[in-house]
Amino acid sequence: MKQQLSALLFAAIFISITAMATPAMATGDESVIIDVRTLDEWNAGHLATAQHLQLDLVAESIEALVVNKDQQVYLYCRSGNRSGQAKIIMDSLGYTNVINAGGLGNASELLGIEIVQ
């Protein structure tokens, strides 16, 4: 039951993010920051301005979140492993400006963005 609720909540959040995509996301005027961790990890703390798209959904959903394939995208996870995998996926889809920002703490330091819950 808890997993079903989590899945429904994630779907609602993803639909909201997709529906509310800002012009900057569509035109590439600013960077997009994506957390590729699980929903439970996201809920425990994430970068204040990040979007959530867990790794197993990147291949099928990234084009709805980041339309411009030349836009700068920062990816992070817990250690840098999953964000590295997400970068490989995005590179294979033709994205040209994807940066693996490593783990949550590394990304916070690199980008100067606070971690919120």
N, C-alpha and C positions, 0 to 999 in steps of 0.2 A: 504494500500500500504506500509506504514511504517513498519507494523508488518511483511508483507511478505518479505520485504528487510532485516529486522532484522533476520528473520528465515533463509533466504538464506545465510546471512553473518555468522550466527552461524554454519550452516551446513558446509560451506567452511572452517571455522576455525577448527571445530572438525575433519574434514577429514584431514586437514593439520597436526594437532597435532597427530592424529593416524598414519598417514603415516610417520611422522618424529620421531616416538618414538625412544628414544635413547637406547643404550644397557643397560644403568643404569636402565631405566624404565623396561626393559625386564628381567634383572637379579636381580634386587633388591639391587644394589650396593649403592644406595643413596635414600634419601627420595623423595617422590612426594608430592607436595602441590597442593590441588585442591580447587578452589573457586566454591561453589555450588549456588551462587546467580544468579539472572537473567542477561541477556546480558546487559541491561541498567545499572545495578549496577556495573557490571564488567567494562564497559566503563567509568564509573565515577571515578574509581580508584581500583587497585588490587595490590596484592603483586607481586613484580618484577619477581619472578621465578615461579609463580603459573600457573597452567593449569586451564582452565575454563570448567566446566561440570555442568550445572544447575541441581538442585535437581531432577526435573521430568525426567531427562535422566540417572540418576545414575544407576538404576537397569538394564537398557538395554544396557548401553554403557561402564560401568566401566571396564569390562574385556578386552576391546580393549585398554584402556588407561593404566591400571595397570595389567600386565600379571601375575606377581609373587604375589600370595596371602599372602606371608609372608613379603613382602616389607613394609617398614614404610610409611604410608600415613597420611598426615595432612589435615584435612578438615576445612574450615572456611566459614562463611556467614556474615550476618550483626550483628546478636546477639548471635549466637551459636545454635539457634533452628533448622534451616534447616541443618546445619552441623551435629547436633545430629541425625536427621532423616536419613541423608546420611550414618552415621556410623552404624546405626541399619541395613540399607539395606546391606551395605558391610559386616557386621558381618554375616548376614543371608546367604550371598553368599560364606562364608568361608574365608574371609579376617581376618587375625589374628593380625595385627599390625596397627590398625586405631586409630587415635587420633583426637578428636574434639578440635580444637584449638580456638573455640569460634568465636567472631566477628572479623572483619577486623583489627581493632586496636589491639585487644588482640593477634591475630596471628602474626602481625608485630612485636610486642614486644617479644613474646615467641620465635619466630624464628630469630629475628634480621634481618629482610628483609624489605626494604623500600617499601612504597606504591607508585605506579606509575600510570599514566593515559595513 
